[in-house]
Amino acid sequence: MAEPPRRRPGRPRDTSIDERALVATRELLVERGFEATTIHAVAGHSGVHASAIYRRWGSRIELIEEATFPGLSPLSVQPTGDLRSDLRRFVRAYVAAFDAPAARAAAAGLLAHHQTASRQRPPEFYLRVSARPQFQDILHAAPPGSIDPAVDPDDVFDMLLGAILTRTLLSTVTARRRPLDRTVEMIMRLLQPTASPTPSPSPSEPGSQPA
């Protein structure tokens, strides 16, 4: 029986198209705002055909999210095993991502969208834009015994995300600009094992004498 003909591989994906679309999205967010940053506006601004953009991103929301929150640079948060130092670099990189002009322009619109969105994002897309996996990599690289096994890393990351959102997006409301190291210390305290209380010595029985 003859073997079926092998399928010829398709052309490799042109990553320059992705980059042009992402750059154009960031520029439009800053120049025209969230509502004006549509697929067709990005196509016109970047010179990339709208159909090519739709093949890469299922919606303008996915395009905007990847343009503004593309995950953190692996080099900037590569774990070293020094938990405090790794967390410090991670927090600084995460704050910088939220503090970028395009991210600030998109944040309110994205938050409003996800309040009413009924369709969940594909898991693979979530992994592209989330820094949660990199946070977990740092915890996995920490020395044994430095993290309380009863602590849920996702809970700690959620608290960190809330602190960073407050710092970057609500700073004019809260008027709190504390050093980032305070945030790092807060995360360290959440992660550290709880010290077991030292048992108090039992009182000597009446009339007994110490040996």
Secondary structure in CASP SS format (residue, H / E / C, confidence):
PFRMAT SS
TARGET T0000
AUTHOR 0000-0000-0000
METHOD secondary structure of the structure
MODEL  1
M C 1.00
A C 1.00
E C 1.00
P C 1.00
P C 1.00
R C 1.00
R C 1.00
R C 1.00
P C 1.00
G C 1.00
R C 1.00
P C 1.00
R C 1.00
D C 1.00
T H 1.00
S H 1.00
I H 1.00
D H 1.00
E H 1.00
R H 1.00
A H 1.00
L H 1.00
V H 1.00
A H 1.00
T H 1.00
R H 1.00
E H 1.00
L H 1.00
L H 1.00
V H 1.00
E H 1.00
R H 1.00
G C 1.00
F C 1.00
E C 1.00
A C 1.00
T C 1.00
T C 1.00
I H 1.00
H H 1.00
A H 1.00
V H 1.00
A H 1.00
G H 1.00
H H 1.00
S H 1.00
G C 1.00
V C 1.00
H C 1.00
A H 1.00
S H 1.00
A H 1.00
I H 1.00
Y H 1.00
R H 1.00
R H 1.00
W C 1.00
G C 1.00
S C 1.00
R H 1.00
I H 1.00
E H 1.00
L H 1.00
I H 1.00
E H 1.00
E H 1.00
A H 1.00
T H 1.00
F C 1.00
P C 1.00
G C 1.00
L C 1.00
S C 1.00
P C 1.00
L C 1.00
S C 1.00
V C 1.00
Q C 1.00
P C 1.00
T C 1.00
G C 1.00
D C 1.00
L H 1.00
R H 1.00
S H 1.00
D H 1.00
L H 1.00
R H 1.00
R H 1.00
F H 1.00
V H 1.00
R H 1.00
A H 1.00
Y H 1.00
V H 1.00
A H 1.00
A H 1.00
F H 1.00
D H 1.00
A C 1.00
P H 1.00
A H 1.00
A H 1.00
R H 1.00
A H 1.00
A H 1.00
A H 1.00
A H 1.00
G H 1.00
L H 1.00
L H 1.00
A H 1.00
H H 1.00
H H 1.00
Q H 1.00
T H 1.00
A C 1.00
S C 1.00
R C 1.00
Q C 1.00
R C 1.00
P C 1.00
P H 1.00
E H 1.00
F H 1.00
Y H 1.00
L H 1.00
R H 1.00
V H 1.00
S C 1.00
A C 1.00
R H 1.00
P H 1.00
Q H 1.00
F H 1.00
Q H 1.00
D H 1.00
I H 1.00
L H 1.00
H H 1.00
A C 1.00
A C 1.00
P C 1.00
P C 1.00
G C 1.00
S C 1.00
I C 1.00
D C 1.00
P C 1.00
A C 1.00
V C 1.00
D C 1.00
P H 1.00
D H 1.00
D H 1.00
V H 1.00
F H 1.00
D H 1.00
M H 1.00
L H 1.00
L H 1.00
G H 1.00
A H 1.00
I H 1.00
L H 1.00
T H 1.00
R H 1.00
T H 1.00
L H 1.00
L C 1.00
S H 1.00
T H 1.00
V H 1.00
T H 1.00
A C 1.00
R C 1.00
R C 1.00
R C 1.00
P C 1.00
L H 1.00
D H 1.00
R H 1.00
T H 1.00
V H 1.00
E H 1.00
M H 1.00
I H 1.00
M H 1.00
R H 1.00
L H 1.00
L H 1.00
Q C 1.00
P C 1.00
T C 1.00
A C 1.00
S C 1.00
P C 1.00
T C 1.00
P C 1.00
S C 1.00
P C 1.00
S C 1.00
P C 1.00
S C 1.00
E C 1.00
P C 1.00
G C 1.00
S C 1.00
Q C 1.00
P C 1.00
A C 1.00
END
